[in-house]
Amino acid sequence: MSQPPTDSPYRWRPDHLEAIRIVLSIPALMPAIRAISDAMADLEQLYPDAIPTARRELDAIATIDTELAGLGPEQLQAPP
C-alpha cells in the first residue's frame, strides 16, 4: 500500500524540476518549467506510486552521468 502523497518522502517538489532539467540537459523557459510542475502535481494526485519509480530512474541517470563525466575521451570512444 502506498503512503498518502502528503506523507510520502517522494512527494513532488518544485526544486525537482531543476534536477530533471540538469539530468536531461535541456534548456527550459519559465512557462515550460511551470507546465512541467503542473503536470507533475497532477500525476502525483492520479498516480502516487509512479513518483518513487521516476525518482529511482532519475537517480540512476544521475549516477550514469556522474560516471561518464569522470571518463576521458579515449574511454568514451572505446567500445563497451
N, C-alpha and C positions, 0 to 999 in steps of 0.2 A: 504494500500500500504506500502511496506517495504521501509526502508531507504536504500540508496546505501551503500554497505559494507564499504566504506571509511568514511562515516559519522556515522555509527552505533556505539552506546555505547557497543554493544555486539560483536564487531569485535574480531576475534580470535587473541590472543596474546601468544607469546612463554611461558610466565610465567603461563599460564593456564594449561600447561602440568604437572607442579609440583602439582598443585591443584588436578588434576584428579588422579595422582599417589597416592597422600596422601589420598584422599577420598576413592579410591578403595583399598588402602593398598597393592599395588603390586610393587615388585622391578622392575626397568626398567633400562636397559643399554642404553647408549647414542644412539646407532643405532636405538633402538626401539623408543626412545623419538623423534628422528628426523623423523622416519617414521610416528609416530602419528601426529607430527607437519605438515608434508607434506600433510597427509590425511585430517587433519582439514582445512588447507588452501584450498585444492581442494573442500571440502564440502561447505566451505563458499562461494566460487565462484558459485557453482552449486545450492546450496540450502540456500540462505541467511536467510530465515525465520527459519531455523532449529536451528541456533545458540542461539537465545533467549530461545527457548524451552529447549535445552540442558542445558543452564545456569541455568534456573529455577530448573530443575531436580537436577543438581549438588548442588545448594544451598539447596534444600530440603534434599538431602543426608547428606550434612554437618550439617544441623540442627539436624537431627536424630542422627548422630554420636556424636554430642556435648551432646545431651540429654542422650544418652546411656553411655557416659563417666562419667556422673555425678551419675549414679546408682551404688549401692553396689551389691555384689554378690547375696545376698538374693533377691533383687529386680529383678535382671537379670534372676534368676531361677524361679521366680513366674509366674504362668500362666497369660496370658493377661487379 
